[in-house]
Amino acid sequence: MSSRDDLIARLEAVLYASGRPLSLATIVAYLKLENEQEAKQLTIRLSEIYEQDGSPLEVRHLPEDRVVIQLKIDYTKEARKFSIRPLLTAGPLRTLSYIAYNQPIEQREVAVARGSQSYQHIKQLVQMGLVEREKGSGRAKMLKTTDDFADTLGLSRDRSNMKRQLRSLFHKLETEGFQQKQDKQKEQ
């Protein structure tokens, strides 16, 4: 194995194990590369390898020189069936969706809408790096999603664009749910 092949294999291992976007600077430091340009060239090569092989994985280049390995959207439905456990259970996922759609939003407003359990959900979402708290006026705490949230879901970091994307996604999910109910009724 050539040293370049070894670097690509190590890059793949690092990106896979991290499970989140990594900056080119982090990749440079970990792989002991010369500079970020070298790291970018390796990520491009890894992306080409996935494409040539017809892999269900892809290397996504994100804003601010960050990179992530993720499953292509076309394969998420199949993979979901075999996932050991979801990243988030239904409650925290609904709280996250509420925050993402209404951000920036006061923490107490989330609690009113989602119930007192939302405080625990928010704590979990902050620990996961999906939501951040900021001091609002007085004692209020404002919530908004992080750039990692947007990058992980392939959404725009711009709040108004993100809201449009989420509205479209929610509509798609509602349509799929309705279609599944109709299919089940036809089977019976």
C-alpha positions, 0 to 999 in steps of 0.5 A: 500500500502506497503512503497516499493510499495509507493516508486515504485509508486513515482519513476514511477511518477518522471521518467514519469514527468521528460521526460528525463533520471535521475541519480540514485543520483537524484532519491536518493535525491528526494525519500529520499533513503539510497543510489544509490543501493536502487534506482537501485533496485527500478528501476529494480523492476519497470522494472520487473512490466512493463515487467510482465504487458506487458506494452508498457513502459520500464525502460531503464538503461543508462550509468553513472547510469541514468534511463529513462521511455520510450515507447518501440520502437514497439509502437512509430508508434501508439503513434505518431498518438496521440501525441499532438505536436512533440517535434521538428518541421521538420526544427529543427529536420533536423538541429539536424540530420545534426549536429548529423551526421556531428559532431563535426561541426562548427556552420557556416557550419550548417548555410551554409548547412541549411540556416540562420534559423538554428541559431534559430534551434541551439538555441532551440536545445541547450536550450533543452539539445540536442546540446552543443556549444564549443569554437573552434579555433578563433571565431568559435563555434563547435556543437555536440550532448549531451549524453542526445541526445544519451540516449533519442534516444537509440544511442551510445555515441561513435560518430563513432558508433552513425554515423553508427546507424544514417546511418542505421536509415536514410536508414530505414526511406527512405525505409519506405517512399518509401514503403508508396509511393508504397502502396499509388500508389497501392491504387489509 
